[in-house]
Amino acid sequence: MPDVCIRPPEKRDFVEWSKLWESYNSFYGREGGTALSNIVVGTTWERIHRDDEPIHAFLAERGNELVGLVHYIFHRNMLQVEDTCYIQDLFVSRGLRGTGVGEFLIDATKEKCRKQGVHDIYLHTHHENQAARLLYKKVARDTGFIVYRSSTKASRETA
C-alpha cells in the first residue's frame, strides 16, 4: 500500500478535486467527463464544505497529489430512525487502483458514520465495473437490488 493520507477536503483542493471528479465521470462515459456544468461542480464543492448540508467527502493524498475521492450523503430512511449513508462516488487514480486506497476511503467514511451514529451504509456500481465489485464484496454485502433511474424531463420512450 502506497503512503496515502485520507483527509477531508480543504478549499485549496478545488482544482485537483475537480480533475479527479471529472476523471470519475469520464470513467463512466458521461459525455467525455464534461457532463457536469461548472454550476453543478461549483455548487457541489460549496455543499461539501457547508455544515448544514448532508453531502460530505474525503480525499486520498499521496505526497502533494490527490489520488482518490469519496463523496457520501447522509439521509433519512423509511426503515429506521437513524440516518443512513449513501456512498455516491468513489474514485481512485488509475495507477493506484487495487492498492487499498479505495478501501481506506470507505473505512474513513465508515468511521465518520460511527461518530455520527449512522450504522447503515450503501453503495452501488455499474455491473461491468469488476474492480469496484471486488472491492465492494470485501466491505459490504450484495443485496441483489438493481437500480432504475427516471427523469421528470424524459419522455416515456427514454425513461
C-alpha positions in Angstrom: 0.0 0.0 0.0 1.5 3.4 -1.0 1.9 6.1 1.6 -1.5 7.8 1.4 -3.3 10.2 3.7 -7.1 10.2 3.9 -8.5 13.6 4.9 -11.4 16.0 4.4 -11.2 18.4 1.5 -9.9 21.9 2.0 -10.9 24.9 -0.1 -7.4 24.9 -1.7 -8.1 21.4 -3.1 -10.8 22.6 -5.6 -8.7 22.4 -8.8 -7.3 18.9 -8.1 -10.6 17.6 -6.7 -12.5 18.8 -9.8 -10.0 17.0 -12.0 -10.5 13.8 -10.0 -14.3 14.1 -10.2 -14.1 14.8 -14.0 -12.0 11.6 -14.3 -14.6 9.7 -12.4 -17.4 11.0 -14.7 -15.3 10.3 -17.7 -14.7 6.7 -16.5 -18.5 6.2 -16.6 -18.7 7.7 -20.0 -20.6 10.8 -19.0 -20.1 12.8 -22.2 -16.3 12.6 -22.0 -16.3 13.6 -18.4 -17.8 17.0 -19.2 -21.4 16.2 -18.3 -21.4 18.3 -15.2 -21.7 22.0 -15.8 -19.5 24.5 -13.9 -22.6 25.4 -11.9 -23.1 21.8 -10.7 -19.4 21.4 -9.9 -19.1 24.7 -8.0 -22.4 24.1 -6.1 -21.3 20.6 -5.1 -17.9 21.8 -3.9 -19.6 24.5 -1.8 -22.1 22.0 -0.4 -19.3 19.7 0.7 -17.9 22.5 2.8 -21.1 23.6 4.5 -22.0 22.2 7.9 -25.8 22.3 7.2 -25.5 20.1 4.1 -25.8 16.3 4.1 -23.1 15.9 1.4 -19.5 15.2 2.6 -16.2 14.0 1.2 -12.8 12.6 1.9 -9.7 12.8 -0.3 -6.8 10.5 -0.6 -3.5 12.4 -0.9 -0.1 10.9 -1.8 2.7 13.4 -1.4 1.3 16.6 -2.7 -1.1 14.9 -5.2 -4.7 14.0 -4.7 -5.2 10.4 -5.9 -8.7 9.5 -4.8 -12.1 10.7 -3.5 -15.2 9.6 -1.9 -18.5 11.5 -1.8 -21.1 10.4 0.7 -24.5 11.6 1.7 -26.4 11.2 5.0 -30.2 10.9 4.5 -33.4 9.8 6.2 -34.5 6.2 5.8 -38.1 4.8 6.0 -36.8 1.6 7.6 -35.1 3.1 10.7 -35.0 6.1 12.8 -31.3 6.8 12.3 -29.9 8.3 9.1 -28.3 6.1 6.5 -25.2 6.8 4.4 -25.0 6.6 0.6 -21.5 6.4 -0.9 -22.3 8.1 -4.2 -18.9 8.4 -5.7 -15.7 6.5 -5.1 -12.7 7.1 -7.4 -9.0 6.2 -7.3 -6.4 7.3 -9.9 -5.6 4.6 -12.4 -2.1 3.8 -11.1 -3.3 3.2 -7.6 -6.3 1.1 -8.1 -6.1 -2.2 -6.3 -3.6 -0.9 -3.8 -6.1 -0.3 -0.9 -6.8 3.4 -1.4 -10.4 2.8 -2.2 -10.8 0.6 0.9 -9.2 3.3 3.0 -11.6 5.9 1.7 -14.5 3.6 2.5 -13.0 3.0 6.0 -12.8 6.7 6.6 -16.4 7.1 5.6 -17.4 4.2 8.0 -15.6 5.9 10.8 -17.3 9.2 10.2 -20.6 7.3 10.2 -19.9 5.7 13.5 -19.1 9.1 15.0 -22.5 10.4 13.6 -24.4 7.4 14.9 -25.1 6.1 11.4 -24.9 2.4 11.1 -26.2 1.7 7.6 -24.1 2.4 4.5 -24.9 1.5 1.0 -23.3 2.0 -2.4 -23.6 0.7 -6.0 -21.6 0.5 -9.2 -22.1 -0.4 -12.8 -22.4 -4.2 -13.3 -19.3 -4.2 -15.6 -17.0 -2.4 -13.1 -15.3 -5.6 -11.9 -12.6 -3.8 -9.9 -15.3 -1.9 -7.8 -17.4 -5.0 -7.4 -14.4 -7.0 -6.0 -13.7 -4.2 -3.5 -17.4 -3.8 -2.5 -17.7 -7.6 -1.9 -14.9 -7.1 0.6 -16.5 -4.3 2.5 -20.3 -4.9 2.1 -22.8 -7.5 1.0 -24.6 -7.6 -2.3 -28.3 -7.0 -1.6 -29.4 -8.2 -5.1 -31.2 -5.0 -5.8 -30.9 -3.4 -9.3 -31.0 0.4 -9.6 -33.5 2.0 -12.0 -33.5 5.7 -12.8 -36.0 8.1 -14.3 -36.2 11.7 -15.0 -39.1 14.2 -14.9 -37.5 15.6 -18.1 -37.6 12.3 -20.0 -40.3 11.2 -22.3 -41.9 7.7 -22.0 -39.5 6.3 -24.6 -36.4 7.5 -22.8 -37.5 6.9 -19.2 
